[in-house]
Amino acid sequence: METQGRPVDDVLAELDLARGKDPDPHGAHLFGLTYPTGDAEIERLCHAVHDRMLYSNALNPFRFPEQSRLSEEVVRAVAGLVHLPREGGGTTTSGGTESILMAVLVARQRARARGVERPVVVAPASAHPAYAKAAHFLDLDYRQAPLDPTTLAVDVGALRGLVDERTALVVASAFSYPHGVMDDVAAVAALAAEHGAGCHVDACVGGMVLPFLDGELPAWDFGVPGVTSMSVDLHKYGFVPKGCSVVLHALPDWAGHQWFVYDQWPAGLYGSPAVAGAKSAAPVLAAWAVMQHLGLDGYRRVVAGMVEAAGRIREGFESVDGVVVNGSPVGTVMSWRSERPELSLFAAADLLEQRGWFLNRLTGTGGGEPGLHVMVSPAHEHVIDQLVPDFVDCCEDAVRAGVQSDDAGRYA
Ligand SMILES: Cc1ncc(COP(=O)(O)O)c(C=O)c1O
């Protein structure tokens, strides 16, 4: 910081200059990290809520009971979509990682209560790094279960060998980040229940997509016996700015394990349900507002549009000789490998980046093969007619140039 301050417009100009060098989240040329809706009304609503709630604090529900009531409506709305039992409950958090941290905490406390000294989290190799992070933060052991090489869902037979009396939590994704495929939630939850462990369904990505899909799906929500917790992110396919997820628990003892309450200091009772203390109410109230605006029909319409767009992208990419989709992705996330030795998809991705398209890369570590990955957002519908020809061109150019790329996958 300089000694002398600067005029506001001067500061904003510098911010805009810096922003202009990064990819534009509205441009629909990114396929993850941001979820552009391309819908001016949703954006107007999110801006307006953030404007109104800019200086809010969601720490104290007694001081701001209305904020707290609307936040509870968000939890209840998500709970309804995923059939949370009446005796269950949950809270909002700042994102998927915090929801997962809370689910692992609750599972650890339950395991300790039944006498397990060093509890274990068992997760598919495709599970998001947030589980390994939670195990690291909360001092649990972490075991990774391999994927079935064809479906890329967790190999339930191999999982069976990893779950035992020390297991606090077994994870299933609905659907997974790397491949967009469903784990067999019913089998995973039954296995967890056999050993007295919890089963967490990671619906951080799928939770606001799966309830609105047409057609048959394998059972994946709280209707499945043995599912004890779930994370659903609203700052992904709930279409609100970052800072909003919901963690849900089926069993009524969750609050006692998740809430932190303390009064051994001079300033009175402090209570908080998750990691953060003071935090903005804006992201959660934006979620409330978008839910009011879209309604169930709106979400159904938006999800149908994304699934249609994902299908067109898939068809376009697979028109390239040797490009093959991984597993059977069910919704808006999918990935491809190259079965043609002379086609490096990383090399094609490098060329696509020169044209301003940022596809995600898979390394193949832990299952599957190296390849490319997309998370489709509503705004992508409007760029498919540019994306697909560019993809086809860049694959051809990569083959012609005989390029091999060294640039491995980076998630974040
Ligand atoms: C399946 C899955 N779970 C959890 C997370 C973590 O969510 P966040 O980045 O909001 O903490 C992600 C993020 O992409 C994810 O894809």
The ligand as a Tripos MOL2 file, in Angstrom:
@<TRIPOS>MOLECULE
LIG
   16    16     1     0     0
SMALL
NO_CHARGES

@<TRIPOS>ATOM
      1 C1        -17.6270  -33.3130   -7.1740 C.3       1 LIG1
      2 C2        -17.0830  -32.1250   -6.4390 C.ar      1 LIG1
      3 N1        -17.0940  -32.1190   -5.1000 N.ar      1 LIG1
      4 C3        -16.6220  -31.0760   -4.3990 C.ar      1 LIG1
      5 C4        -16.1080  -29.9600   -5.0120 C.ar      1 LIG1
      6 C5        -15.5330  -28.8250   -4.1930 C.3       1 LIG1
      7 O1        -16.3080  -27.6860   -4.3020 O.3       1 LIG1
      8 P1        -15.7240  -26.2130   -4.0030 P.3       1 LIG1
      9 O2        -14.7050  -25.9370   -5.0420 O.co2     1 LIG1
     10 O3        -16.9580  -25.3790   -4.0890 O.co2     1 LIG1
     11 O4        -15.1480  -26.1920   -2.6490 O.co2     1 LIG1
     12 C6        -16.0910  -29.9110   -6.4080 C.ar      1 LIG1
     13 C7        -15.5670  -28.7510   -7.1260 C.2       1 LIG1
     14 O5        -15.5250  -28.7080   -8.3310 O.2       1 LIG1
     15 C8        -16.5680  -31.0280   -7.1460 C.ar      1 LIG1
     16 O6        -16.5270  -31.0530   -8.4850 O.3       1 LIG1
@<TRIPOS>BOND
     1     1     2 1
     2     2     3 ar
     3     2    15 ar
     4     3     4 ar
     5     4     5 ar
     6     5     6 1
     7     5    12 ar
     8     6     7 1
     9     7     8 1
    10     8     9 2
    11     8    10 1
    12     8    11 1
    13    12    13 1
    14    12    15 ar
    15    13    14 2
    16    15    16 1
@<TRIPOS>SUBSTRUCTURE
     1 LIG1         1 GROUP 0 **** ****
